[in-house]
Amino acid sequence: MKPFARFALIAAVMLLAIAAGLFVAYMNQPMRADNPSTPSNDKTLATAQLLALTLPDARTTNQSLSQWRGKLLVVNFWATWCLPCREEMPGFSRLQDKFAAKGVQFVGIAFDNADKVQQFSAQIPVSYPLLIGTAELLPITAGLGNTAGGLPFTVVIDRDGSLLQSRLGVWKEAAFEATLAALAK
């Protein structure tokens, strides 16, 4: 290989590695509700649309998200095939148990079918409701800040129905526990 070609290849690999590192660092930062990348009125509308939803659970019983108004609501969008989703859910379950008395309610919305969610629940039980979503929810998640359409995606909604935080990617249990402790006061 010619020296210039080798140099160009090394430079391209380095730039790609830097870009990947910046992307991973960006994806691991919580997004505040006042993130300028999505206008706040879009987030307000998306939050209202989310809270107005009625979705089936894994046993096909319809559940309205409005039943949890007045609580600090943590909505986690996930799928059974998503390994990072599966990784964070046991921690979310422990946090649900720990913060339930302080008015915190976790809800999982799976982009999956009810049978797969039931199978998942049998393998990895969680202490919070799991609902079934469809691709029709993608514009709402985009309005909440998930413009990449990735999973897992988690939002925290205040007791008054306003979006406090959103995060694309795994939310580590210890970090999220500290966040919830501050928000649940």
N, CA, C and O of each residue as an XYZ file, in Angstrom:
740
protein
N       0.839     -1.158      0.000
C       0.000      0.000      0.000
C       0.895      1.235      0.000
O       1.904      1.295      0.703
N       0.499      2.221     -0.808
C       1.276      3.457     -0.909
C       1.158      4.247      0.392
O       0.133      4.186      1.070
N       2.211      4.990      0.736
C       2.207      5.735      1.999
C       1.015      6.685      2.131
O       0.420      6.789      3.203
N       0.666      7.379      1.041
C      -0.464      8.305      1.130
C      -1.766      7.553      1.397
O      -2.580      8.002      2.204
N      -1.970      6.431      0.739
C      -3.180      5.635      0.925
C      -3.248      5.106      2.354
O      -4.318      5.097      2.964
N      -2.105      4.664      2.891
C      -2.064      4.184      4.268
C      -2.409      5.318      5.236
O      -3.179      5.123      6.176
N      -1.839      6.499      5.004
C      -2.137      7.659      5.836
C      -3.616      8.015      5.767
O      -4.230      8.293      6.797
N      -4.194      8.010      4.577
C      -5.614      8.340      4.403
C      -6.497      7.323      5.118
O      -7.494      7.694      5.738
N      -6.143      6.057      5.036
C      -6.913      5.013      5.695
C      -6.844      5.173      7.210
O      -7.865      5.069      7.890
N      -5.651      5.424      7.742
C      -5.486      5.616      9.187
C      -6.267      6.847      9.643
O      -6.922      6.805     10.685
N      -6.209      7.930      8.892
C      -6.934      9.149      9.242
C      -8.443      8.902      9.225
O      -9.161      9.371     10.108
N      -8.917      8.174      8.232
C     -10.351      7.880      8.142
C     -10.808      7.027      9.327
O     -11.871      7.276      9.895
N     -10.018      6.031      9.700
C     -10.365      5.180     10.838
C     -10.370      5.993     12.123
O     -11.253      5.812     12.962
N      -9.408      6.879     12.292
C      -9.345      7.717     13.488
C     -10.559      8.646     13.564
O     -11.158      8.796     14.628
N     -10.919      9.262     12.454
C     -12.083     10.151     12.438
C     -13.365      9.385     12.749
O     -14.234      9.879     13.468
N     -13.474      8.190     12.210
C     -14.638      7.356     12.483
C     -14.697      6.978     13.964
O     -15.770      6.999     14.567
N     -13.558      6.636     14.546
C     -13.509      6.284     15.970
C     -13.888      7.484     16.835
O     -14.617      7.326     17.814
N     -13.412      8.669     16.496
C     -13.749      9.877     17.252
C     -15.238     10.157     17.140
O     -15.894     10.463     18.136
N     -15.770     10.054     15.933
C     -17.203     10.294     15.732
C     -18.035      9.283     16.523
O     -19.039      9.653     17.133
N     -17.632      8.028     16.519
C     -18.358      7.000     17.273
C     -18.292      7.293     18.767
O     -19.294      7.146     19.467
N     -17.146      7.698     19.258
C     -16.998      8.031     20.669
C     -17.871      9.214     21.073
O     -18.506      9.185     22.127
N     -17.906     10.250     20.244
C     -18.756     11.403     20.529
C     -20.232     11.014     20.510
O     -21.008     11.480     21.345
N     -20.622     10.166     19.564
C     -22.003      9.704     19.476
C     -22.391      8.927     20.728
O     -23.458      9.163     21.294
N     -21.546      8.012     21.162
C     -21.831      7.216     22.360
C     -21.915      8.127     23.587
O     -22.801      7.952     24.424
N     -21.012      9.086     23.701
C     -21.049     10.009     24.832
C     -22.329     10.836     24.813
O     -22.939     11.057     25.859
N     -22.738     11.292     23.640
C     -23.977     12.072     23.512
C     -25.184     11.231     23.897
O     -26.076     11.712     24.597
N     -25.221      9.983     23.449
C     -26.369      9.110     23.707
C     -26.470      8.726     25.179
O     -27.551      8.358     25.640
N     -25.388      8.800     25.917
C     -25.410      8.421     27.328
C     -25.696      9.598     28.254
O     -25.653      9.445     29.475
N     -25.986     10.760     27.698
C     -26.325     11.914     28.515
C     -27.832     12.042     28.606
O     -28.517     11.925     27.590
N     -28.374     12.282     29.810
C     -29.810     12.506     29.900
C     -30.176     13.788     29.159
O     -29.417     14.758     29.160
N     -31.326     13.780     28.538
C     -31.802     14.963     27.842
C     -32.804     15.661     28.741
O     -33.729     15.029     29.252
N     -32.632     16.931     28.935
C     -33.563     17.703     29.740
C     -34.769     18.059     28.873
O     -34.688     18.085     27.645
N     -35.868     18.328     29.531
C     -37.074     18.697     28.805
C     -36.888     19.999     28.044
O     -37.596     20.260     27.071
N     -35.926     20.824     28.489
C     -35.689     22.088     27.794
C     -34.586     21.983     26.745
O     -34.010     22.995     26.346
N     -34.292     20.768     26.298
C     -33.299     20.538     25.253
C     -33.720     21.300     24.000
O     -34.821     21.075     23.500
N     -32.883     22.194     23.478
C     -33.292     23.004     22.347
C     -33.459     22.229     21.041
O     -33.968     22.789     20.070
N     -33.047     20.957     20.986
C     -33.162     20.213     19.729
C     -34.616     19.907     19.379
O     -34.926     19.642     18.218
N     -35.511     19.938     20.365
C     -36.933     19.765     20.113
C     -37.657     20.910     20.793
O     -37.533     21.090     22.005
N     -38.413     21.687     20.028
C     -39.116     22.819     20.646
C     -39.993     22.349     21.807
O     -40.599     21.280     21.740
N     -40.057     23.154     22.872
C     -40.779     22.748     24.075
C     -42.259     22.533     23.805
O     -42.877     21.682     24.445
N     -42.855     23.292     22.859
C     -44.274     23.075     22.585
C     -44.502     21.709     21.949
O     -45.556     21.109     22.157
N     -43.532     21.199     21.174
C     -43.633     19.847     20.625
C     -43.564     18.824     21.751
O     -44.301     17.838     21.736
N     -42.692     19.047     22.721
C     -42.567     18.124     23.853
C     -43.806     18.178     24.728
O     -44.240     17.147     25.243
N     -44.382     19.351     24.905
C     -45.606     19.478     25.685
C     -46.739     18.724     25.000
O     -47.496     18.008     25.655
N     -46.857     18.883     23.689
C     -47.886     18.169     22.930
C     -47.655     16.662     22.982
O     -48.597     15.898     23.192
N     -46.412     16.229     22.793
C     -46.093     14.801     22.816
C     -46.368     14.198     24.188
O     -46.854     13.071     24.281
N     -46.063     14.936     25.252
C     -46.331     14.450     26.608
C     -47.837     14.305     26.823
O     -48.293     13.309     27.385
N     -48.603     15.290     26.381
C     -50.065     15.215     26.511
C     -50.610     14.035     25.703
O     -51.515     13.337     26.160
N     -50.063     13.811     24.505
C     -50.511     12.680     23.688
C     -50.189     11.356     24.377
O     -51.005     10.434     24.369
N     -49.010     11.262     24.968
C     -48.621     10.046     25.673
C     -49.565      9.773     26.837
O     -50.038      8.649     27.007
N     -49.837     10.796     27.634
C     -50.692     10.622     28.803
C     -52.148     10.340     28.434
O     -52.910      9.835     29.259
N     -52.534     10.661     27.209
C     -53.902     10.409     26.749
C     -54.078      8.994     26.188
O     -55.197      8.588     25.873
N     -52.982      8.246     26.063
C     -53.057      6.916     25.456
C     -53.741      5.891     26.353
O     -53.662      5.945     27.580
N     -54.408      4.967     25.697
C     -54.900      3.752     26.324
C     -54.321      2.611     25.512
O     -54.569      2.499     24.312
N     -53.544      1.760     26.179
C     -52.843      0.667     25.511
C     -53.164     -0.651     26.205
O     -53.444     -0.674     27.404
N     -53.125     -1.746     25.455
C     -53.348     -3.046     26.092
C     -52.112     -3.497     26.856
O     -50.980     -3.179     26.490
N     -52.356     -4.241     27.922
C     -51.239     -4.884     28.599
C     -51.022     -6.257     27.958
O     -51.675     -6.587     26.968
N     -50.126     -7.044     28.507
C     -49.788     -8.336     27.898
C     -50.955     -9.313     27.916
O     -50.952    -10.292     27.170
N     -51.953     -9.059     28.761
C     -53.142     -9.919     28.803
C     -54.298     -9.297     28.025
O     -55.441     -9.741     28.135
N     -53.988     -8.258     27.233
C     -54.915     -7.518     26.357
C     -55.968     -6.703     27.116
O     -56.997     -6.345     26.543
N     -55.727     -6.410     28.383
C     -56.598     -5.511     29.135
C     -56.125     -4.088     28.886
O     -54.949     -3.778     29.078
N     -57.039     -3.222     28.460
C     -56.661     -1.840     28.173
C     -56.329     -1.086     29.452
O     -57.027     -1.193     30.460
N     -55.246     -0.320     29.385
C     -54.770      0.483     30.505
C     -54.574      1.913     30.015
O     -53.899      2.143     29.011
N     -55.155      2.856     30.712
C     -54.991      4.260     30.367
C     -53.805      4.825     31.141
O     -53.707      4.646     32.355
N     -52.916      5.499     30.443
C     -51.787      6.103     31.151
C     -52.253      7.207     32.091
O     -51.548      7.543     33.043
N     -53.420      7.773     31.841
C     -53.923      8.832     32.717
C     -54.224      8.320     34.126
O     -54.349      9.122     35.051
N     -54.342      6.995     34.308
C     -54.595      6.454     35.651
C     -53.441      6.741     36.612
O     -53.608      6.649     37.828
N     -52.277      7.086     36.071
C     -51.118      7.360     36.921
C     -50.836      8.857     37.060
O     -49.772      9.243     37.543
N     -51.779      9.697     36.641
C     -51.608     11.140     36.849
C     -51.491     11.408     38.343
O     -52.117     10.735     39.162
N     -50.690     12.388     38.674
C     -50.470     12.698     40.083
C     -49.270     11.959     40.662
O     -48.877     12.196     41.804
N     -48.696     11.069     39.875
C     -47.485     10.357     40.291
C     -46.311     10.843     39.441
O     -46.497     11.400     38.359
N     -45.124     10.624     39.945
C     -43.934     10.834     39.137
C     -43.864      9.611     38.228
O     -43.583      8.506     38.692
N     -44.118      9.806     36.948
C     -44.290      8.695     36.016
C     -43.027      8.483     35.184
O     -42.532      9.403     34.533
N     -42.520      7.261     35.220
C     -41.363      6.867     34.426
C     -41.872      5.919     33.349
O     -42.329      4.816     33.649
N     -41.794      6.351     32.100
C     -42.256      5.528     30.981
C     -41.026      5.075     30.200
O     -40.238      5.882     29.706
N     -40.894      3.756     30.108
C     -39.756      3.145     29.432
C     -40.243      2.448     28.166
O     -41.039      1.511     28.233
N     -39.761      2.913     27.010
C     -40.075      2.275     25.734
C     -39.000      1.221     25.475
O     -37.809      1.519     25.554
N     -39.411     -0.001     25.168
C     -38.483     -1.119     25.092
C     -39.023     -2.174     24.137
O     -40.102     -2.012     23.567
N     -38.271     -3.253     23.966
C     -38.698     -4.413     23.185
C     -38.009     -5.653     23.744
O     -36.914     -5.565     24.299
N     -38.652     -6.800     23.597
C     -38.076     -8.036     24.136
C     -36.785     -8.421     23.442
O     -35.940     -9.090     24.037
N     -36.615     -8.010     22.189
C     -35.426     -8.361     21.411
C     -34.271     -7.390     21.664
O     -33.163     -7.604     21.171
N     -34.521     -6.334     22.421
C     -33.527     -5.279     22.680
C     -32.706     -5.646     23.916
O     -33.199     -5.553     25.040
N     -31.459     -6.062     23.709
C     -30.620     -6.487     24.833
C     -30.367     -5.379     25.856
O     -30.424     -5.655     27.054
N     -30.091     -4.141     25.443
C     -29.938     -3.090     26.458
C     -31.218     -2.861     27.271
O     -31.155     -2.537     28.457
N     -32.375     -3.032     26.626
C     -33.651     -2.907     27.346
C     -33.745     -3.968     28.432
O     -34.079     -3.679     29.581
N     -33.445     -5.190     28.045
C     -33.511     -6.308     28.995
C     -32.521     -6.103     30.145
O     -32.783     -6.513     31.276
N     -31.393     -5.473     29.852
C     -30.360     -5.222     30.861
C     -30.842     -4.258     31.937
O     -30.552     -4.459     33.116
N     -31.574     -3.215     31.551
C     -31.947     -2.195     32.530
C     -33.240     -2.503     33.282
O     -33.487     -1.907     34.331
N     -34.062     -3.403     32.784
C     -35.377     -3.620     33.393
C     -35.345     -4.195     34.809
O     -36.163     -3.768     35.624
N     -34.464     -5.127     35.161
C     -34.424     -5.563     36.565
C     -34.100     -4.414     37.531
O     -34.640     -4.357     38.635
N     -33.226     -3.513     37.113
C     -32.919     -2.335     37.938
C     -34.118     -1.415     38.058
O     -34.388     -0.877     39.132
N     -34.843     -1.229     36.956
C     -36.058     -0.412     37.002
C     -37.072     -1.038     37.962
O     -37.764     -0.327     38.691
N     -37.157     -2.361     37.957
C     -38.085     -3.056     38.849
C     -37.714     -2.804     40.315
O     -38.584     -2.550     41.147
N     -36.434     -2.874     40.616
C     -35.988     -2.596     41.989
C     -36.286     -1.139     42.370
O     -36.684     -0.860     43.501
N     -36.091     -0.217     41.425
C     -36.369      1.192     41.698
C     -37.868      1.417     41.889
O     -38.267      2.224     42.729
N     -38.703      0.714     41.119
C     -40.148      0.809     41.312
C     -40.508      0.417     42.739
O     -41.262      1.115     43.416
N     -39.961     -0.702     43.184
C     -40.239     -1.168     44.550
C     -39.758     -0.156     45.588
O     -40.447      0.097     46.577
N     -38.595      0.414     45.368
C     -38.000      1.334     46.336
C     -38.745      2.667     46.417
O     -38.886      3.236     47.500
N     -39.225      3.168     45.266
C     -39.810      4.507     45.233
C     -41.333      4.531     45.135
O     -41.920      5.610     45.053
N     -41.979      3.383     45.141
C     -43.444      3.343     45.009
C     -44.123      4.157     46.118
O     -45.083      4.881     45.856
N     -43.636      4.040     47.333
C     -44.239      4.757     48.457
C     -44.070      6.273     48.339
O     -44.767      7.030     49.015
N     -43.152      6.713     47.490
C     -42.943      8.149     47.284
C     -43.685      8.647     46.047
O     -43.434      9.752     45.566
N     -44.604      7.819     45.534
C     -45.435      8.259     44.416
C     -44.790      8.121     43.053
O     -45.169      8.829     42.119
N     -43.820      7.224     42.915
C     -43.173      6.979     41.618
C     -43.826      5.751     40.981
O     -44.012      4.727     41.638
N     -44.168      5.862     39.710
C     -44.757      4.746     38.987
C     -44.008      4.526     37.669
O     -43.953      5.415     36.820
N     -43.440      3.340     37.515
C     -42.822      2.933     36.260
C     -43.881      2.262     35.390
O     -44.767      1.575     35.898
N     -43.785      2.463     34.094
C     -44.628      1.783     33.108
C     -43.730      1.463     31.917
O     -43.027      2.340     31.414
N     -43.751      0.219     31.470
C     -43.002     -0.177     30.282
C     -43.941     -0.253     29.097
O     -45.022     -0.834     29.195
N     -43.541      0.325     27.984
C     -44.316      0.211     26.742
C     -43.437     -0.526     25.742
O     -42.419     -0.011     25.281
N     -43.858     -1.742     25.420
C     -43.078     -2.612     24.537
C     -43.491     -2.421     23.081
O     -44.677     -2.415     22.752
N     -42.503     -2.269     22.228
C     -42.736     -2.314     20.788
C     -42.594     -3.783     20.395
O     -41.594     -4.196     19.808
N     -43.610     -4.547     20.732
C     -43.569     -5.995     20.584
C     -44.996     -6.512     20.631
O     -45.939     -5.726     20.723
N     -45.164     -7.837     20.568
C     -46.517     -8.377     20.692
C     -46.734     -8.944     22.097
O     -45.785     -9.199     22.839
N     -47.999     -9.130     22.432
C     -48.364     -9.541     23.790
C     -47.762    -10.887     24.170
O     -47.330    -11.066     25.309
N     -47.725    -11.843     23.230
C     -47.167    -13.160     23.545
C     -45.699    -13.063     23.950
O     -45.275    -13.702     24.913
N     -44.928    -12.269     23.222
C     -43.508    -12.125     23.546
C     -43.310    -11.412     24.881
O     -42.391    -11.738     25.631
N     -44.165    -10.448     25.172
C     -44.063     -9.737     26.448
C     -44.423    -10.682     27.601
O     -43.788    -10.637     28.655
N     -45.426    -11.529     27.411
C     -45.769    -12.519     28.442
C     -44.609    -13.483     28.671
O     -44.282    -13.799     29.815
N     -43.981    -13.955     27.581
C     -42.832    -14.853     27.718
C     -41.685    -14.156     28.450
O     -41.041    -14.747     29.316
N     -41.439    -12.903     28.096
C     -40.393    -12.125     28.758
C     -40.687    -12.021     30.258
O     -39.805    -12.237     31.089
N     -41.943    -11.685     30.593
C     -42.330    -11.511     32.001
C     -42.162    -12.792     32.799
O     -41.871    -12.746     33.994
N     -42.341    -13.926     32.152
C     -42.149    -15.205     32.842
C     -40.667    -15.440     33.141
O     -40.323    -16.034     34.163
N     -39.794    -14.972     32.247
C     -38.347    -15.147     32.433
C     -37.762    -14.083     33.358
O     -36.955    -14.388     34.235
N     -38.175    -12.837     33.154
C     -37.634    -11.703     33.906
C     -38.814    -10.905     34.452
O     -39.245     -9.939     33.823
N     -39.340    -11.289     35.603
C     -40.494    -10.562     36.142
C     -40.116     -9.135     36.537
O     -39.019     -8.887     37.037
N     -41.028     -8.213     36.308
C     -40.848     -6.828     36.737
C     -42.046     -6.431     37.584
O     -43.128     -7.004     37.459
N     -41.843     -5.449     38.442
C     -42.871     -5.058     39.404
C     -43.699     -3.865     38.931
O     -44.308     -3.170     39.744
N     -43.724     -3.630     37.645
C     -44.503     -2.522     37.107
C     -45.235     -2.982     35.854
O     -44.853     -3.982     35.246
N     -46.283     -2.262     35.461
C     -47.079     -2.672     34.308
C     -46.287     -2.613     32.997
O     -45.478     -1.713     32.770
N     -46.552     -3.604     32.151
C     -45.968     -3.644     30.812
C     -47.102     -3.560     29.802
O     -47.982     -4.420     29.764
N     -47.070     -2.523     28.993
C     -48.097     -2.294     27.989
C     -47.534     -2.581     26.605
O     -46.319     -2.669     26.425
N     -48.421     -2.725     25.633
C     -48.019     -3.035     24.268
C     -48.233     -1.802     23.397
O     -49.338     -1.264     23.330
N     -47.174     -1.361     22.734
C     -47.259     -0.224     21.833
C     -47.121     -0.667     20.391
O     -46.804     -1.822     20.109
N     -47.361      0.258     19.492
C     -47.216     -0.004     18.065
C     -46.361      1.086     17.445
O     -45.979      2.050     18.108
N     -46.072      0.920     16.183
C     -45.266      1.908     15.464
C     -45.939      3.278     15.426
O     -45.281      4.283     15.161
N     -47.235      3.324     15.686
C     -47.944      4.609     15.720
C     -47.438      5.510     16.844
O     -47.681      6.717     16.829
N     -46.732      4.929     17.822
C     -46.184      5.717     18.928
C     -44.879      6.424     18.562
O     -44.441      7.320     19.285
N     -44.262      6.036     17.459
C     -42.964      6.609     17.109
C     -42.993      8.137     16.983
O     -42.054      8.787     17.443
N     -44.027      8.741     16.381
C     -44.039     10.215     16.364
C     -44.110     10.821     17.768
O     -43.551     11.891     18.009
N     -44.791     10.147     18.690
C     -44.854     10.660     20.062
C     -43.477     10.574     20.703
O     -43.033     11.526     21.344
N     -42.785      9.429     20.536
C     -41.449      9.317     21.126
C     -40.487     10.317     20.494
O     -39.607     10.847     21.174
N     -40.648     10.575     19.203
C     -39.813     11.597     18.547
C     -40.097     12.967     19.151
O     -39.176     13.750     19.384
N     -41.365     13.254     19.403
C     -41.726     14.523     20.026
C     -41.203     14.661     21.446
O     -41.003     15.771     21.941
N     -40.983     13.517     22.101
C     -40.428     13.519     23.461
C     -38.907     13.626     23.462
O     -38.295     13.739     24.524
N     -38.297     13.593     22.288
C     -36.841     13.742     22.193
C     -36.115     12.587     21.550
O     -34.905     12.671     21.340
N     -36.816     11.498     21.226
C     -36.178     10.324     20.628
C     -36.256     10.413     19.102
O     -36.927      9.608     18.456
N     -35.571     11.389     18.546
C     -35.609     11.575     17.094
C     -34.882     10.458     16.355
O     -35.115     10.259     15.163
N     -34.007      9.726     17.037
C     -33.295      8.608     16.427
C     -34.170      7.356     16.341
O     -33.876      6.449     15.562
N     -35.232      7.300     17.128
C     -36.103      6.132     17.138
C     -35.475      4.910     17.775
O     -35.869      3.785     17.467
N     -34.500      5.106     18.664
C     -33.784      3.999     19.286
C     -34.446      3.513     20.566
O     -35.358      4.144     21.101
N     -33.964      2.382     21.033
C     -34.424      1.770     22.278
C     -33.216      1.356     23.095
O     -32.172      1.042     22.523
N     -33.325      1.346     24.391
C     -34.443      1.803     25.194
C     -34.505      3.324     25.233
O     -33.499      4.012     25.062
N     -35.695      3.819     25.461
C     -35.929      5.257     25.584
C     -36.835      5.458     26.789
O     -37.897      4.843     26.881
N     -36.419      6.315     27.706
C     -37.131      6.497     28.960
C     -37.433      7.973     29.175
O     -36.583      8.834     28.949
N     -38.661      8.253     29.616
C     -39.045      9.624     29.953
C     -39.528      9.660     31.396
O     -40.078      8.686     31.909
N     -39.314     10.795     32.032
C     -39.797     11.038     33.381
C     -40.760     12.219     33.291
O     -40.409     13.300     32.818
N     -41.992     11.976     33.762
C     -43.045     12.984     33.690
C     -43.450     13.361     35.109
O     -43.714     12.498     35.947
N     -43.491     14.659     35.359
C     -43.814     15.170     36.686
C     -45.273     14.889     37.042
O     -46.083     14.529     36.188
N     -45.575     15.059     38.299
C     -46.928     14.806     38.811
C     -47.984     15.673     38.128
O     -49.155     15.300     38.070
N     -47.568     16.823     37.614
C     -48.507     17.709     36.926
C     -48.607     17.421     35.426
O     -49.332     18.108     34.707
N     -47.879     16.407     34.956
C     -47.961     16.024     33.547
C     -46.947     16.683     32.638
O     -47.087     16.625     31.416
N     -45.933     17.307     33.205
C     -44.909     17.942     32.367
C     -43.665     17.054     32.279
O     -43.286     16.386     33.241
N     -43.054     17.067     31.115
C     -41.861     16.270     30.867
C     -40.676     16.860     31.623
O     -40.353     18.038     31.468
N     -40.032     16.033     32.440
C     -38.861     16.482     33.195
C     -37.559     16.082     32.518
O     -36.662     16.909     32.354
N     -37.451     14.812     32.122
C     -36.224     14.306     31.516
C     -36.562     13.207     30.528
O     -37.611     12.568     30.602
N     -35.634     13.009     29.598
C     -35.725     11.861     28.698
C     -34.319     11.360     28.443
O     -33.344     12.109     28.511
N     -34.239     10.069     28.147
C     -32.925      9.477     27.926
C     -33.044      8.370     26.898
O     -33.884      7.477     27.012
N     -32.194      8.446     25.903
C     -32.067      7.388     24.920
C     -30.869      6.541     25.308
O     -29.757      7.052     25.446
N     -31.092      5.254     25.484
C     -30.028      4.350     25.903
C     -30.265      3.875     27.328
O     -31.209      4.296     27.997
N     -29.394      2.999     27.769
C     -29.528      2.410     29.100
C     -29.342      3.480     30.166
O     -28.415      4.288     30.105
N     -30.240      3.467     31.137
C     -30.127      4.352     32.291
C     -29.689      3.462     33.449
O     -30.485      2.692     33.988
N     -28.434      3.571     33.822
C     -27.871      2.729     34.882
C     -28.617      2.949     36.191
O     -28.989      4.070     36.537
N     -28.823      1.858     36.903
C     -29.648      1.877     38.108
C     -29.165      2.902     39.134
O     -29.970      3.673     39.656
N     -27.876      2.922     39.427
C     -27.361      3.828     40.464
C     -27.573      5.293     40.073
O     -27.978      6.109     40.901
N     -27.301      5.617     38.826
C     -27.490      7.000     38.364
C     -28.964      7.381     38.374
O     -29.321      8.490     38.770
N     -29.815      6.462     37.938
C     -31.246      6.756     37.905
C     -31.821      6.845     39.321
O     -32.732      7.633     39.576
N     -31.290      6.042     40.235
C     -31.741      6.117     41.625
C     -31.489      7.500     42.196
O     -32.351      8.059     42.875
N     -30.314      8.059     41.926
C     -30.007      9.413     42.401
C     -30.943     10.442     41.781
O     -31.385     11.368     42.461
N     -31.246     10.288     40.502
C     -32.171     11.192     39.828
C     -33.557     11.108     40.462
O     -34.174     12.130     40.764
N     -34.044      9.876     40.662
C     -35.372      9.691     41.247
C     -35.441     10.224     42.673
O     -36.450     10.804     43.075
N     -34.367     10.025     43.439
C     -34.350     10.519     44.825
C     -34.523     12.040     44.846
O     -35.235     12.579     45.693
N     -33.875     12.714     43.919
C     -34.002     14.179     43.850
C     -35.390     14.600     43.368
O     -35.952     15.572     43.873
N     -35.941     13.881     42.403
C     -37.240     14.261     41.821
C     -38.420     13.876     42.695
O     -39.454     14.541     42.651
N     -38.294     12.817     43.490
C     -39.416     12.295     44.261
C     -39.617     12.991     45.603
O     -40.484     12.591     46.379
N     -38.835     14.016     45.884
C     -38.950     14.724     47.177
C     -40.272     15.432     47.288
O     -40.544     16.076     48.301
